[in-house]
Amino acid sequence: DAGITQSPRHKVTETGTPVTLRCHQTENHRYMYWYRQDPGHGLRLIHYSYGVKDTDKGEVSDGYSVSRSKTEDFLLTLESATSSQTSVYFCAINSHRVGLAGGGTDTQYFGPGTRLTVL
Amino acid sequence: DAKTTQPPSMDCAEGRAANLPCNHSTISGNEYVYWYRQIHSQGPQYIIHGLKNNETNEMASLIITEDRKSSTLILPHATLRDTAVYYCIVPWENQGGKLIFGQGTELSVKP
């Protein structure tokens, strides 16, 4: 599991409240990602980070912000939660291996997920 | 958009080999094919990846056609615990390892 934990694992909140989800890793990986998963959809990338204080948007970033103040923690914040943000949220890290002829491969390892319900 | 196409669902008898196909006709020379699976309510799990040669590990085998436009993931002796959604992914190059998940193939292993 590459030492990835997510907290909380389950949360129920009300529309308009702020929510922060935490992803924690223990193996010093540079890249971290936040995805959401909804019925009828595969995983969709929300935001990702390529280092401390370096983040970028994914395909469904509206309504979300992230922060990475230290390597091991990647936080996802919903400033004002809406019912459309009810989902299962997965965090992932990327393990990069350099190939013998240059280039390399990227393998992602995922956390156990956080189930968020916004009423 | 995902660069791969997979059948939406497949069935397999327990103990038999499960062969999951994937088409990636626009793959370029340096792009790898990755397979992940997601068992219900869990995070996706990496299975295997390959470039051009066939690959095998403790979980599965990956067969890539010579023209690299398609591949097959093989679970040699499927068990009920292999019931999951299987994703075939070809990441975009130089995109920081970002993955684009399609709909995948829902494999049902039946007794």
Interface residues (C-beta under 8 A of the other chain):
Chain A: Y31 Y33 Y35 G42 L43 R44 L45 Y48 Y50 D56 G58 F90 A92 N94 H96 G103 T105 D106 T107 Q108 Y109 F110 G111 P112 G113
Chain B: A2 N30 Y32 Y34 Y36 S41 Q42 G43 P44 Q45 Y46 H49 Y87 P91 G96 G97 K98 L99 I100 F101 G102 Q103 G104
